[in-house]
Amino acid sequence: SGGPGSDMASGTAAATAVTPTAGALSELGLDYYLGWGDKPEDHAQARVYFEQAADQGDAKGQYYLGKMYKHGEGGEEDHAQARKWFQEAANQGHATAQYFLGMMYKHGEGGEEDH
């Protein structure tokens, strides 16, 4: 039989093979955010997936995470975090994030007002 080393190696390979991409994490987040498909509407779960996608640099995940922080969906409301994540998505050309970021600057939400 293979012994402990071979079991660990195959377990690691299996875990790596099923790790979702950042884009897939965003899509899962959206499914839970909107209650699409077979997923119940669950903003706390959506936020978890959007956080994972955002941390991996996914612009859609960053935008939705910003939106959830701005409105306190699925967790604490935090305008500084909302502005941070809108900025990250905006830097990648996400147009809706650029709009929300501009509005947050205009109204001084999450930081200094800047017209």
GIPE-V769463 format. One record per residue. N is the residue number from 0. PHI is phi as a letter, one per 20 degrees, with the letter a starting at -180 (* if undefined). PSI is psi in whole degrees, -180 to 180 (999 if undefined). D_FIRST is the distance of its C-alpha to the first C-alpha in Angstrom with 1 decimal. Layout:
BEGIN
N_PHI_PSI_D_FIRST ; N_PHI_PSI_D_FIRST
END
This chain:
BEGIN
0_*_165_0.0 ; 1_f_-29_3.8 ; 2_n_173_5.9 ; 3_f_-37_9.4 ; 4_f_-43_10.8 ; 5_f_-34_9.2 ; 6_f_-43_9.9 ; 7_f_-43_13.3 ; 8_f_-44_14.0 ; 9_f_-35_13.4 ; 10_f_-41_15.4 ; 11_f_-44_18.1 ; 12_f_-41_18.4 ; 13_f_-41_18.9 ; 14_f_-41_21.4 ; 15_f_-39_23.3 ; 16_f_-28_23.5 ; 17_d_9_25.4 ; 18_f_119_27.8 ; 19_f_149_31.3 ; 20_f_166_33.8 ; 21_g_-41_37.0 ; 22_f_-40_38.9 ; 23_f_-37_36.6 ; 24_f_-41_36.9 ; 25_f_-42_40.7 ; 26_f_-41_40.7 ; 27_f_-44_38.7 ; 28_g_-44_41.3 ; 29_f_-39_44.1 ; 30_g_-46_42.7 ; 31_f_-34_42.7 ; 32_f_-42_46.0 ; 33_d_-8_47.8 ; 34_m_40_45.9 ; 35_e_158_45.1 ; 36_l_-135_42.9 ; 37_e_8_40.8 ; 38_e_135_41.0 ; 39_f_155_43.5 ; 40_f_120_45.9 ; 41_b_95_44.4 ; 42_f_-33_45.9 ; 43_f_-43_43.7 ; 44_f_-40_40.5 ; 45_g_-43_42.2 ; 46_f_-38_43.1 ; 47_g_-48_39.5 ; 48_f_-41_38.5 ; 49_f_-37_41.7 ; 50_f_-44_41.0 ; 51_f_-44_37.5 ; 52_f_-43_39.1 ; 53_f_-43_42.1 ; 54_f_-26_40.0 ; 55_e_5_38.4 ; 56_n_15_41.9 ; 57_f_120_42.4 ; 58_f_-40_46.2 ; 59_f_-44_46.1 ; 60_f_-40_43.9 ; 61_f_-44_46.3 ; 62_f_-51_49.3 ; 63_f_-35_48.1 ; 64_f_-43_46.9 ; 65_g_-44_50.4 ; 66_f_-42_52.0 ; 67_f_-39_50.1 ; 68_f_-40_51.1 ; 69_f_-40_54.7 ; 70_d_1_55.0 ; 71_m_34_52.8 ; 72_e_126_50.6 ; 73_m_10_47.3 ; 74_r_-161_48.1 ; 75_f_143_50.7 ; 76_e_130_53.5 ; 77_b_99_53.6 ; 78_f_-30_56.0 ; 79_f_-42_54.9 ; 80_f_-39_51.3 ; 81_g_-48_52.7 ; 82_f_-42_54.7 ; 83_g_-49_51.8 ; 84_f_-35_49.6 ; 85_f_-39_52.5 ; 86_f_-45_53.2 ; 87_g_-46_49.6 ; 88_f_-41_49.8 ; 89_f_-38_53.4 ; 90_f_-24_52.4 ; 91_e_8_50.2 ; 92_n_13_53.1 ; 93_f_108_52.4 ; 94_f_-42_56.0 ; 95_f_-37_55.9 ; 96_f_-39_54.4 ; 97_f_-42_57.2 ; 98_f_-52_59.7 ; 99_f_-38_58.4 ; 100_f_-45_58.1 ; 101_g_-42_61.7 ; 102_f_-36_62.9 ; 103_f_-41_61.1 ; 104_f_-44_62.9 ; 105_g_-40_66.2 ; 106_e_4_66.0 ; 107_m_30_64.6 ; 108_e_124_61.5 ; 109_n_10_58.7 ; 110_r_-165_60.7 ; 111_f_146_64.0 ; 112_f_139_66.3 ; 113_b_108_66.6 ; 114_e_999_68.9
END
